[in-house]
């Protein structure tokens, strides 16, 4: 039996959730990450720093990272800025 959810590699980007890294002062050089995007299929894409190797070794009980997943970190202020763009349902 397959997984109940799979990421769709064919979907596109619909809209940014929240503000850009530049608007939030999370970058000083250009439009680099971090970022949060709603995809055309409704899923969410997060661009952040890959800390799988360091934080992935200290996961809480019951949490795991699959071979095809990465643990990414974004600034707190970025998620707070996206809150108003995230639907309730």
C-alpha distance (Angstrom), angle and dihedral (degrees) to the residues before:
residue distance angle dihedral
X1 . . .
X2 3.80 . .
X3 3.74 127.8 .
X4 3.82 117.0 -78.2
X5 3.83 89.8 -123.1
X6 3.78 132.0 30.3
X7 3.79 128.2 -178.6
X8 3.80 111.8 -112.9
X9 3.82 109.6 -129.5
X10 3.82 90.7 -168.7
X11 3.83 97.6 59.9
X12 3.79 122.7 102.0
X13 3.78 137.6 -140.2
X14 3.82 115.9 -85.0
X15 3.82 107.2 176.8
X16 3.78 144.1 -24.2
X17 3.81 114.7 -104.3
X18 3.77 110.9 -138.4
X19 3.79 122.2 -18.0
X20 3.78 133.4 -31.9
X21 3.80 121.1 -97.2
X22 3.80 88.5 -109.2
X23 3.83 92.8 53.8
X24 3.81 90.2 50.9
X25 3.80 95.8 45.5
X26 3.82 91.6 -115.1
X27 3.81 91.6 127.4
X28 3.76 133.5 30.3
X29 3.78 102.1 -172.8
X30 3.78 107.3 55.1
X31 3.78 146.4 -59.7
X32 3.81 95.3 -35.6
X33 3.76 125.1 137.0
X34 2.96 150.3 -43.1
X35 3.77 102.6 87.7
X36 3.82 143.0 144.2
X37 3.81 121.4 -144.7
X38 3.77 136.5 -178.8
X39 3.79 109.4 -137.2
X40 3.79 125.4 -140.3
X41 3.80 90.8 -105.0
X42 3.83 91.7 53.2
X43 3.80 97.0 -103.7
X44 3.81 120.2 124.8
X45 3.81 127.1 -119.7
X46 3.81 119.7 -156.7
X47 3.79 122.4 -164.7
X48 3.78 113.5 -163.3
X49 3.76 146.0 124.0
X50 3.80 113.8 -51.6
X51 3.81 107.0 -123.5
X52 3.80 96.7 160.3
X53 3.80 93.2 120.1
X54 3.81 95.4 50.9
X55 3.83 107.0 30.0
X56 3.80 91.8 30.0
X57 3.79 89.8 70.1
X58 3.83 91.4 57.8
X59 3.80 103.0 47.0
X60 3.81 119.6 152.3
X61 3.80 118.1 -105.5
X62 3.79 112.1 -75.5
X63 3.83 94.3 23.4
X64 3.79 122.5 109.3
X65 3.79 139.6 166.9
X66 3.79 118.2 -135.7
X67 3.79 121.3 -136.0
X68 3.82 89.5 -103.0
X69 3.83 96.2 47.0
X70 3.80 132.7 83.6
X71 3.79 131.3 -159.2
X72 3.80 108.5 -128.2
X73 3.79 128.8 -174.6
X74 3.80 127.0 -149.6
X75 3.80 129.7 -179.2
X76 3.80 115.1 -86.1
X77 3.81 90.9 -126.2
X78 3.80 89.5 59.6
X79 3.81 93.9 59.2
X80 3.80 91.8 43.1
X81 3.82 89.6 53.0
X82 3.82 89.9 51.3
X83 3.80 94.0 51.6
X84 3.81 95.0 92.3
X85 3.83 90.7 51.9
X86 3.81 95.1 52.0
X87 3.82 113.8 93.4
X88 3.79 119.6 -127.5
X89 3.80 92.6 -130.2
